[in-house]
Amino acid sequence: MNIKFFSSNFYIEEDLSWVETLNKLSDNYINRAIENNKKNFIHNKDFGLTHHSESLNKDVNFDKFSNFILKRSFSFLENQGYCLKNYLLVMNDLWVQEFSKEGGGNHNTHIHSNNHVSGFYFLKCSDKTSYPIFHDPRPGKLMNQLPEKNQNKMTDASEKIYFFSKPGVFVFFNSYIGHEFVVDHGIEPFRFIHFNVQAIPKQLINNDIKRI
C-alpha cells in the first residue's frame, strides 16, 4: 500500500469572471507604479523592472475579491486538517504587478513570512510570458536529493515545479513554499494580483481588519 505524507498542497481554480473588472481597476495602480519607477531609476528605461502597485487593501472596489480569496483560503487550510475555530483570516497583503514591456522582469526565489496562505490571480499572461516556479520547502529532502529520472515530469522526486498559467486562474499555496517568477521576455503583457493571508487568534482581531 502506497501512502503519502508531508506533501505540499496547492489549490488551483479558473474563474474568468474577475478578469475584465480587475484589469480596469488595476490600470491606474500600474500606471502610478510605472511613473514611480521612472522617478527612482535614473536610467529611465523600462527593461528589467517590475511595476509593483501600492496596497489594494484600502480600496473598497477590491473588497468582494478580497472576501472571495479569504473564503477560499479558509477552505484550503481546513481541507489540510488545520483547526481554525479560534482563528480569523485577514488579508495581510494585496497588490497588483506588471512586468516590464521591454522584458527582463522577474522575481528571485522568496517566501512570505508571517503568513499562512499566499497566491496569485493572473490577469494578463500567455505561454510567451513569465510563469511561477515553486520549490520543495523540505530542507531534509533537499539535503539528500537524488537525481530525478525526468526533470520535465512533475513527480514526488521533483525539486521544483512550475505552472504555465492563463488569465482567470487562481493559485493558492502555503506561504512557506518558496517561489519565483522566471525572466519575462516582454513579448506579451504579464500582469497578476498577488495576495497573502494570515490566520490570527480571534482575541487579537481589531474591528477594522477585513476578515471572514
C-alpha positions as CSV (number, residue, x, y, z in Angstrom):
1,M,0.0,0.0,0.0
2,N,1.5,3.4,-1.1
3,I,0.8,6.2,1.4
4,K,1.9,9.8,1.0
5,F,2.7,12.2,3.9
6,F,4.4,15.6,4.1
7,S,3.5,16.6,0.5
8,S,2.8,20.3,-0.4
9,N,-0.7,21.4,-1.1
10,F,-1.9,23.7,-4.0
11,Y,-5.4,24.8,-4.9
12,I,-6.0,25.9,-8.5
13,E,-9.2,27.4,-9.8
14,E,-10.2,29.0,-13.0
15,D,-12.6,31.9,-12.8
16,L,-12.7,34.4,-15.7
17,S,-15.4,36.5,-14.2
18,W,-13.0,38.7,-12.3
19,V,-10.5,39.4,-15.2
20,E,-12.1,42.3,-17.0
21,T,-13.1,44.3,-13.9
22,L,-9.8,43.8,-12.1
23,N,-7.8,44.8,-15.1
24,K,-9.7,48.0,-15.3
25,L,-9.4,48.7,-11.6
26,S,-5.7,47.8,-11.8
27,D,-4.8,50.1,-14.7
28,N,-4.4,53.3,-12.6
29,Y,-2.3,51.4,-10.0
30,I,0.0,50.1,-12.6
31,N,0.4,53.5,-14.3
32,R,1.3,55.1,-11.0
33,A,3.8,52.3,-10.3
34,I,5.4,52.9,-13.8
35,E,5.7,56.6,-13.0
36,N,7.2,55.9,-9.6
37,N,9.8,53.6,-11.2
38,K,10.7,56.3,-13.7
39,K,11.5,58.6,-10.9
40,N,13.5,56.1,-8.9
41,F,15.6,54.6,-11.7
42,I,18.0,57.2,-13.2
43,H,18.5,55.3,-16.5
44,N,14.8,55.9,-17.2
45,K,14.4,52.6,-19.0
46,D,11.7,50.1,-18.6
47,F,13.8,47.0,-19.1
48,G,14.1,44.6,-16.2
49,L,11.6,46.4,-14.0
50,T,8.6,45.0,-12.1
51,H,5.9,47.6,-11.7
52,H,4.6,46.9,-8.2
53,S,1.4,48.7,-7.0
54,E,0.7,50.2,-3.7
55,S,-1.6,48.2,-1.4
56,L,-5.1,47.4,-2.7
57,N,-6.4,46.6,0.8
58,K,-7.9,50.0,1.4
59,D,-9.7,50.2,-1.9
60,V,-13.3,49.2,-1.4
61,N,-13.5,48.2,-5.1
62,F,-11.4,45.2,-4.3
63,D,-13.5,44.1,-1.2
64,K,-15.6,41.5,-3.0
65,F,-12.4,40.0,-4.5
66,S,-10.7,40.0,-1.1
67,N,-13.6,38.3,0.6
68,F,-13.6,35.6,-2.1
69,I,-9.8,35.0,-1.5
70,L,-10.4,34.8,2.3
71,K,-13.1,32.2,1.9
72,R,-11.1,30.1,-0.5
73,S,-8.1,30.3,1.9
74,F,-10.2,29.2,4.8
75,S,-11.3,26.1,2.9
76,F,-7.8,25.5,1.7
77,L,-6.4,25.4,5.2
78,E,-9.4,23.4,6.7
79,N,-9.1,20.8,4.0
80,Q,-5.4,20.3,5.0
81,G,-6.6,19.4,8.5
82,Y,-6.0,22.7,10.3
83,C,-8.4,23.7,13.1
84,L,-9.4,27.4,12.6
85,K,-12.2,27.7,15.1
86,N,-10.2,30.1,17.3
87,Y,-8.8,32.0,14.3
88,L,-9.9,34.6,11.8
89,L,-8.3,35.0,8.4
90,V,-7.1,38.5,7.4
91,M,-5.8,39.9,4.2
92,N,-2.3,40.9,5.0
93,D,-1.2,41.9,1.5
94,L,-3.0,42.5,-1.8
95,W,-1.2,44.2,-4.7
96,V,-1.1,44.0,-8.5
97,Q,2.1,44.0,-10.5
98,E,3.1,44.0,-14.2
99,F,6.4,43.1,-15.7
100,S,8.3,45.5,-18.0
101,K,7.0,45.8,-21.6
102,E,10.7,45.8,-22.7
103,G,11.3,42.4,-20.9
104,G,13.6,41.4,-18.1
105,G,11.0,41.4,-15.3
106,N,11.4,38.6,-12.8
107,H,11.4,37.6,-9.1
108,N,14.0,35.7,-7.3
109,T,13.1,32.8,-5.0
110,H,11.4,34.0,-1.8
111,I,8.7,33.2,0.8
112,H,6.1,35.4,2.6
113,S,6.9,35.1,6.3
114,N,4.3,35.6,9.0
115,N,1.5,34.5,6.6
116,H,-0.3,31.2,6.1
117,V,-1.7,31.3,2.5
118,S,-0.3,33.1,-0.5
119,G,-1.4,33.1,-4.1
120,F,-1.8,34.7,-7.4
121,Y,-4.7,35.6,-9.7
122,F,-3.5,36.0,-13.3
123,L,-4.9,38.9,-15.3
124,K,-2.6,39.1,-18.4
125,C,-0.3,36.2,-19.4
126,S,0.3,33.6,-22.1
127,D,2.6,30.8,-23.0
128,K,5.0,33.5,-24.1
129,T,5.2,35.3,-20.7
130,S,6.8,34.7,-17.4
131,Y,5.5,31.9,-15.1
132,P,5.9,30.9,-11.4
133,I,8.3,28.2,-10.2
134,F,7.7,26.6,-6.8
135,H,10.5,25.0,-4.7
136,D,10.3,22.0,-2.4
137,P,10.1,23.5,1.1
138,R,11.6,20.5,2.9
139,P,15.3,21.1,3.7
140,G,15.8,17.5,4.8
141,K,14.7,16.2,1.4
142,L,16.8,18.7,-0.4
143,M,19.9,17.9,1.6
144,N,19.7,14.3,0.4
145,Q,18.2,14.9,-3.0
146,L,18.7,12.1,-5.5
147,P,18.8,12.6,-9.3
148,E,15.4,12.7,-11.0
149,K,14.5,10.3,-13.8
150,N,12.9,13.0,-15.8
151,Q,13.1,16.7,-14.8
152,N,10.4,17.6,-17.3
153,K,7.9,15.4,-15.4
154,M,6.4,16.5,-12.0
155,T,6.8,13.6,-9.5
156,D,7.5,13.1,-5.8
157,A,11.2,13.4,-6.7
158,S,10.8,16.9,-8.2
159,E,12.9,19.6,-6.5
160,K,10.8,22.3,-8.2
161,I,7.6,22.5,-10.2
162,Y,6.1,25.2,-12.4
163,F,2.8,26.3,-13.9
164,F,2.1,27.8,-17.3
165,S,-0.9,29.8,-16.3
166,K,-3.5,31.8,-18.2
167,P,-5.8,34.7,-17.4
168,G,-8.5,33.9,-14.9
169,V,-6.5,31.3,-12.9
170,F,-6.1,31.4,-9.2
171,V,-3.2,29.6,-7.5
172,F,-3.3,29.1,-3.7
173,F,-0.4,27.7,-1.7
174,N,1.0,27.6,1.8
175,S,3.2,30.7,2.4
176,Y,6.2,28.7,3.5
177,I,6.7,27.4,-0.1
178,G,9.5,29.3,-1.9
179,H,8.5,30.6,-5.3
180,E,10.0,32.7,-8.1
181,F,9.0,34.1,-11.5
182,V,11.2,33.4,-14.4
183,V,12.6,36.2,-16.6
184,D,9.9,37.6,-18.9
185,H,10.9,38.5,-22.5
186,G,8.5,41.3,-23.0
187,I,6.7,39.6,-25.9
188,E,3.2,39.9,-24.4
189,P,1.8,41.6,-21.3
190,F,2.3,39.9,-17.9
191,R,0.1,41.1,-15.0
192,F,-1.1,39.4,-11.9
193,I,-2.5,40.1,-8.4
194,H,-0.6,38.7,-5.5
195,F,-2.1,38.1,-2.0
196,N,-1.0,37.0,1.4
197,V,-3.4,35.7,4.1
198,Q,-2.7,35.3,7.8
199,A,-4.6,33.3,10.5
200,I,-4.8,35.4,13.6
201,P,-6.2,34.4,17.0
202,K,-9.7,35.9,17.4
203,Q,-8.9,37.7,20.6
204,L,-6.3,39.8,18.8
205,I,-8.5,40.9,16.0
206,N,-9.5,44.6,15.7
207,N,-12.8,45.5,14.2
208,D,-11.2,47.4,11.3
209,I,-9.4,44.4,9.8
210,K,-11.0,42.6,6.8
211,R,-12.0,39.1,7.8
212,I,-14.4,36.2,7.4
